[in-house]
Amino acid sequence: MSPIYPRRFPNVVNSPKKPVESKSLMGGKISVGIKEKTNWLIRKFTTGPANLDVISITGMPGSCKTTLAYKVYTDESVCSHFDLRAWCAVDQEYDEKNLLVILFNQVTGSDLKFSDEIDVADKLRKQLYAKRYLIVLDDVWDTTTWDDLTRPFPEAEKGSRIILTTQQKDVAFHG
């Protein structure tokens, strides 16, 4: 089961709205409920608040967290709603700068490398500022990782969204 916890970033902590349950894959078929959850998320992402909003999707391995996030991320109405989109898989042994470079290159459509002196988070923040963006951080393992990755996401009143998938409830509620 994968509860989906909507929350605002970063001001409201541990204050989820009504959780939505997501079923796991059964025999290679996607559970019936995933379509409803996908549609709910698409509506939330395209008609929700103007401030930056983070949606955390939690659950055990194989419970469709990434599938659900991907269905929303690739939906035609979501693609056309956001100016910029980026997807980043976060490993347990993650490298913050490498992840920020991946996000920067997706947002800019480039394939740049950065020296150690360059503040990639600041460059990414400048690219995202004044834009409506959707960022997916897939498989975040701990709150330190989440804290490290929040700096480049500006809170401009543009209706930007972040999808965070995690197996850890403390990460989902961390703000």
C-alpha positions in Angstrom: 0.0 0.0 0.0 1.3 3.4 -0.9 -0.3 6.4 0.9 0.0 9.6 -1.0 0.6 12.5 1.4 0.0 16.0 0.0 1.9 18.7 1.9 3.2 22.2 1.3 6.9 23.0 1.1 8.5 24.0 3.4 6.1 25.7 5.8 3.6 23.0 6.7 5.2 19.9 8.2 3.4 16.7 9.3 0.0 18.0 8.2 -1.1 15.7 5.4 -4.6 15.9 4.0 -6.6 12.7 3.7 -4.1 10.0 2.5 -4.9 8.2 -0.7 -4.1 4.4 -0.7 -2.3 2.9 -3.7 -2.3 -0.9 -4.3 0.7 -2.8 -5.6 1.3 -4.6 -8.8 -0.6 -7.9 -9.0 0.5 -10.5 -11.6 2.0 -7.9 -13.8 -1.2 -5.8 -14.0 -1.6 -2.4 -12.6 -4.1 -2.2 -9.8 -7.5 -0.7 -10.5 -6.9 2.2 -8.1 -3.8 3.6 -9.9 -5.9 5.3 -12.6 -8.0 7.2 -10.0 -4.8 8.2 -8.1 -3.2 9.3 -11.3 -6.2 11.4 -12.3 -6.4 12.9 -8.8 -2.7 13.9 -8.9 -3.0 15.4 -12.4 -5.9 17.5 -11.2 -4.0 18.6 -8.1 -0.9 19.4 -10.2 -2.7 21.4 -12.9 -5.3 23.2 -10.7 -3.7 23.4 -7.3 -2.3 26.3 -5.3 0.1 28.9 -6.8 2.8 28.3 -4.2 5.3 25.4 -4.5 3.6 22.1 -3.5 5.3 18.8 -2.7 3.5 15.5 -3.1 5.1 12.6 -1.3 4.3 9.1 -2.5 5.3 6.4 0.0 5.2 2.7 0.1 7.0 -0.6 0.1 9.2 -1.7 -2.9 7.0 -2.7 -5.8 4.0 -0.7 -4.7 3.7 1.5 -7.8 5.3 4.6 -6.4 7.5 5.2 -9.4 4.8 4.0 -11.8 2.3 6.5 -10.4 4.8 9.4 -10.5 5.8 8.5 -14.1 2.2 8.4 -15.2 1.6 11.9 -13.9 5.0 13.2 -15.1 4.3 12.0 -18.7 0.6 12.9 -18.9 0.0 15.3 -21.8 -1.9 17.9 -19.8 0.9 17.9 -17.2 3.6 18.2 -19.8 1.8 21.2 -21.4 1.0 22.8 -18.0 4.6 23.1 -16.8 7.4 25.2 -18.4 10.1 22.9 -17.2 10.2 19.3 -16.1 12.9 17.1 -14.7 13.2 13.6 -13.3 16.0 12.3 -11.1 16.5 8.9 -9.5 18.1 9.3 -6.1 20.2 6.4 -5.0 20.9 5.4 -1.4 24.5 6.4 -2.0 23.7 9.6 -3.7 26.0 12.4 -4.9 24.3 15.7 -4.4 26.3 17.6 -7.0 25.7 14.9 -9.6 22.0 14.9 -9.0 21.9 18.7 -9.3 23.8 18.5 -12.6 21.3 15.9 -13.9 18.4 18.2 -13.0 20.1 21.2 -14.4 20.9 19.5 -17.7 17.3 18.2 -18.0 15.8 21.7 -17.3 18.2 23.4 -19.8 18.3 20.6 -22.4 22.1 20.7 -22.1 24.8 18.2 -21.3 27.2 20.4 -19.2 29.8 19.4 -16.8 30.7 21.6 -13.8 33.9 22.2 -12.0 34.0 21.7 -8.2 33.9 25.5 -7.6 30.6 26.0 -9.4 27.5 26.2 -7.3 25.2 24.0 -9.3 22.3 24.5 -6.9 22.4 28.2 -7.5 22.6 27.8 -11.3 19.6 25.4 -11.1 17.6 27.8 -8.9 18.2 30.6 -11.4 16.9 28.4 -14.2 13.8 27.5 -12.2 13.0 31.0 -10.9 10.0 32.6 -12.5 9.0 29.4 -14.2 6.4 26.8 -13.5 8.3 23.6 -13.0 7.7 19.9 -12.1 10.5 18.0 -10.5 10.4 14.3 -9.6 12.8 13.0 -7.0 12.4 9.3 -7.2 13.4 7.0 -4.3 14.6 9.5 -1.6 16.0 7.4 1.3 16.5 9.9 4.2 15.7 13.3 5.4 19.3 14.5 5.0 19.1 13.8 1.3 15.8 15.6 1.0 17.2 18.6 2.9 20.3 18.7 0.7 18.1 18.7 -2.5 15.6 21.4 -1.5 17.9 24.5 -1.8 17.5 25.0 -5.6 13.7 25.0 -5.6 12.5 28.6 -5.5 9.1 29.3 -4.0 7.9 31.7 -6.7 4.1 31.9 -6.9 4.0 30.0 -10.2 2.2 26.7 -9.3 5.4 24.6 -9.3 5.3 21.0 -8.0 7.7 18.4 -6.7 6.9 14.7 -6.6 8.9 12.8 -4.0 8.8 9.0 -3.9 10.1 7.2 -0.9 9.8 4.1 1.2 10.3 6.1 4.4 7.4 7.8 6.0 9.7 10.2 7.9 11.0 11.5 4.6 7.4 11.9 3.3 6.5 14.0 6.3 9.8 15.9 6.6 9.5 19.5 5.7 
